[in-house]
Amino acid sequence: LEEATWWKEGVLYQIYPQSFKDTDGDGFGDLNGVIEKLDYIQSLGVTMVWMNPFFDSPLVDNGYDVSDYRAILPRYGTMEDFERMLDGMHERGIKFVLDVVVNHSSNQHEWFLQSRSSRDNPYRDYYHWWPAEKGEPPYRHSLFDPGGAWEYDSLTNAYYLHTFAEEQPDLNWENPKVRQEVYDIMKFWAEKGVDGFRMDAFQFASKDTTWPEFPEGHEKDFIKWYGMRPQLHEYLKEMNREVIEKYDVFAVAEGAGSTFQDAHDLVDAERKELQMAYHFESVDMSRTPEGYTLSQFKDVFSRWDSAFSKKGWIAIFLSNHDNSRLVNRFGNPSPEFRTPSTQMLNTFLLSMRGTPYTYYGDEIGMTNIDMPNIEEYVDVEAIGKYKTAVANGEDLAEFMKVLNYSSRENGRTPMQWDDSENAGFTTGTPWKRVNENYKEINVASQDSDPNSILNHFRKMTKVRKDNPVLVYGDYELIQKEHPDIYAYSRTLGEEKMLVLLNFSNQNSSIDLPEIEGVETVIDNYKDYTRDGAAFVLKPYQAVILKMK
Ligand code: TEU
């Protein structure tokens, strides 16, 4: 059995601070807004909060371009607000996970301003530069910039590297001074009392600085070519010695490499690197309107579970700030099925092995907005993709259809608190339009409805907390080929639970002749039907049964 710890037993809630709650009327969420909602957060039964960046930033990538890692962006509040927020979480038994964005900084960070100022500046090698007299650098793909990852800077007649937007130059992790700077930043926050770190885009931190030319088309397998260089593990061990171990904090990597071996190398306890990683296979299968198949879904989660059944630990998530809404991609957002299908997905997340991550708004079933025109988009990634589509002569109508469905802006609309103007998010003009369905979908109305998505979520976090079998128990997939129902068991010693999830919009049944006496632990309907060996489930019904 894996060694027990709080971050395995915890349930994590992710807050996108810009969109959570505004208290000063500037239309932009703030730390005081989070403070105001601490009792709500606690009422969810979550025990960890990860907040996206709130540091000083020109907000080219909504804060993933940091210009001062030790300062709070004034729009979010002050350091005192942060400290009050942290204390408020700790008083409620909630651990705090800080987003550490150190694959790159903002181009407005003092380090970069220095670095670009001259070739012999002491900060020059804090970033990656290619002198233009050597000609053009070998092509590297950028995730956000159709022009590639090298940007020419005439000031010193050289190119600098940016894996993301051109305003996000990559830090040179091969430079030991840069690594020390990062550890110092982490120590600064650990000393303030944060409990964990989420390492943004971390698998790309180490680079092969001979800048080899990669085969054409390699960028379709981006992680394999640009991620998880062997040196990365040395750096992580160093980070672990310098920060993680010293302060007894935890760290989760965004991304898990491209093989299970990569993932194990990141998280296996005896290696002393990180403690958890999250893979992208689940969200990757849901990025187009054609969607995923249930058999794919079962396959992804069963493979990852089996790869981590003996050692290592992963996160379980279906949504975050880089994706459109959970219910649109994996459930059924129609008024008829929105509630049961979201409840079913939340039952899944909270009954798997691995630490569940819930993105704000998914506990009430928030949905995508409709954004058919590119003019409305503000996200640097969406705009970059659009430019690429134009440059490649793609069918733009088709492109917009996919973007409208999958854009991460869908997942960044203001939290829907109540049915007052702007959903109670702000008294001003929200930075991003509120979903027009806020009168039907909001916290206040669900709070008073015992059958709501919200109250089901609360029940489910309690079920997980009360039943360690759902945290640590062995997972076994049942009837892999069933076209509608995802069934699995969790077993820990004498305890055994059976999870039955109907992923279809129709009644469906599964024959389980070997099952005898069971007791219902949670059900998103009043009950299910048992007909001989058959368990008959209603559309999107989700039941957890305890074997007697
Ligand atoms: O994302 C890193 C990453 O690998 C992206 O490919 C991500 O999967 C993609 O944006 C999906 O839309 C992280 C952050 O989560 C993201 O919000 C930032 O934009 C990015 O780093 C740059 O900091």
Residues whose N, C-alpha, C, O or C-beta is under 5 A from the ligand:
A	BS01	TEU	D61 Y64 L143 F164 D200 A201 D322
